[in-house]
Amino acid sequence: MARSFSMRGVQGAADRAVQHARAWLLQTEPGSRVHDVQADPRFQHRGVDLLWELPSGEVRGIEVKGDRNATRRRYFFELVSNLEKDTPGCFLYSGADLLVYVFLSQGELHVLPMRAAREWFLPRAKEYSLKHAFTQTGAIRYTTVGAVVPVRDVAEGVPGVLRVPLKRTASAGKDAEEAPALEAAVPPPTAKEEGGGPDALG
């Protein structure tokens, strides 16, 4: 079932996901720098939220998605960002090197090689159901359409996917105060998992 939510809720989840992604990137490569380009028009049309500048000088583009669904073990791959305006979803056009997908309620951060994930998904797109999510901003309501893809399918089909548990701090409240537990990074589980409807944000 599609969910309706306010822009404030959407933005809050997106901001938390970006914070988790930034922390993981900086922990993964000490000495690297992360630049937030979400508001930069040069990168918005490329589907890039963060630029990850490595100590070597290499720069990688990062797309970040935050998912608030408490039970889902599935990704929501955005195929149409605004159905009313017929605009393509970022999963199809993003020029990012990595998709950092944060399950906020579950406390997990997944890292997907974007190009490999897209190349794996497109020939199989018809195998997965489409879900609609609705966003209300004032009097304007728009519809996002995405494919709901089990985590296990992507783990089995796409090399290099990582799952990083988010470790709660002593003052953690829900998911907002969690930090990536880098040492605990493991591939996503391949056992059968249950999932819910789309509530992917970012």
N, C-alpha and C positions, 0 to 999 in steps of 0.2 A: 504494500500500500504506500503510495507516495505521501510525503510529509510536507506540510506547509510550515514555514518558519520565517521569522522576521530577519531583516538585514543585520540587526544588532547581534542576534544569535549566530548568524552566519559569520560575521566578521570576527566575533569573539573566538569562535572555534578556529577560524583561519589563522588568527594571530597566534594562538597557542601552538598550533601545528608548526608555524614558522619558527617559533622560539625553540621547539624541540628539534627541528631540522637543523637550525643554526648551531645548537649545542652539540649535536652529533657530528656535524661536519668539522667543527673546531677540535673536538676530541679525537676524531679519526686522523686528522693531519695537524699535529701541533705546529704552530708557527704559520698556519694558513689564515686567510682573512675571508670574511663573508660579507658581501655587499647586497643590501636589500634593494631590488630594482622593481618592486611591485608597482610603484607609481610612475615608473619611467616609461614613457610611450615608445621608446626605442625597443623595449623588451616585452611590453604587454602583448603585442601582436605575435610575438614568438613563443608565448607560453612559458616564459622564464620568470621565476619569482626571485631567485637568489643567484648571485655569481660567486662561485667558490674559487678564490685565488690561492693556488697551492704554492708552497715555498719554492718550487722549481720554476714558477712563473706561469705555469699552465693555468688556464681559467676554464672552469666547467659550469655549464648552466644547470640550475636545479629548479624543478617544478615541485611545489608542495601542495598536498591535499590533506585536509583534516576531516575525519569521519567521526561523528558523535554517536553513532548507533552502538548501543551497549552490548549487543549480542552477535553482530554480524561477523562472519568469517569470510567475507567476500569484498572484492574491490568494486567500486563504482567508476567505470571508465567513461568519462564524459565524451559523448559523441556529437551532441548538439548543445551549445551553450545557451542559446536563446531560440526556442522553437518559433516564437512569434516573428522573429526577425530572420529566421533561417540562417543562423550563424553557426559554423562548425565548432565542435567541442575541442578543448585543448589537447585531449589525448590524441587527436588525429593530426594536429598541426604543430604541436610543441617542438621547438628546436632544442629542448633541454637534453642534457646527457643523462640525468638521473631523475626519476620520479620518487620523491620521498613521501610516502603515504602513511599518515599517522592515525592510528585507531585510538582516539582520545580516551574514551571510557574504558577500553580494554588495557590501556597502558602499553601499546606496542607501536614501534616505528618500523616500517618496512621500506627497503630501498630496492627499487627496480631499475635496471638499465632501460631507459626509455625506448630507444630504437629497437632493441631486441624484443621488448614486451609488445610493442606495436606490430612488429613483423610477425610475431607469433600469433597475436590476436586476430589480425585482419582476415586471414584465410578461414578462421573459425568463428567469425562474428555471428553467423546465423545460429550457432549452437547455444547462444546465451540470450536470456530474456532481457528485454528493454524495460527500464523503469523511468517514470517521470517524477521529477522533484520540482516543487513550486517555491519561488522566492517572492516575497511581498516587500516592496520598497515604496512606502507612501501609498499612492493610488495605483502604482504600477505593479503588475504581477507578471512574472515571466516564467517560462517552463524550461527546465533543463532535462535532457534525455541522455541516459547512459546505459551501458551494458553492465549487468551484475555478474561478476566472474569470481568463482570460488578461489580463495587463496591457494588451495592445494593444486588447482589446475595450473596456475602460473608458476608455482614452485617446481612442478614436475616438467614444465615445458620451456621455461626461460632460465638459462644458466646465470649465476651470479646474483640471484635475489637474496637479500639478507633480511632477517627479522631481529630487531633489537628491542628487548624488554625495557620499558621505562621504569627506573628505580625510584620509588617514592622517598622523599626526604622526610625528616621528622615532622616538619610543619606542613606537609602536603595536604591539600584539600582537593579531593577528587583528582582531576588530572592536571590542574594548572601549575602545580609545584613540582612536577616530576622532572627527572633528568634522564637522558639515555644512559643505560648501563652498558657501556661499550664492550666490556670484557665478556658480556653475556650474549653477544651477537651470534645468532644461529640461523640456519636456513628455516623457512616457514615449515610448519608441520604438514605432513602429507596424508594424515589420517582423515577420514570423512568428517566434514565440518558442516555446521548449520549456519545459515545467514539470514539476514533480513532485507528490507527494502532500502532504497538509496537515501542517504543523508550525507553525501560527500560534499565537502565544502573546500573552498580555497581557490 
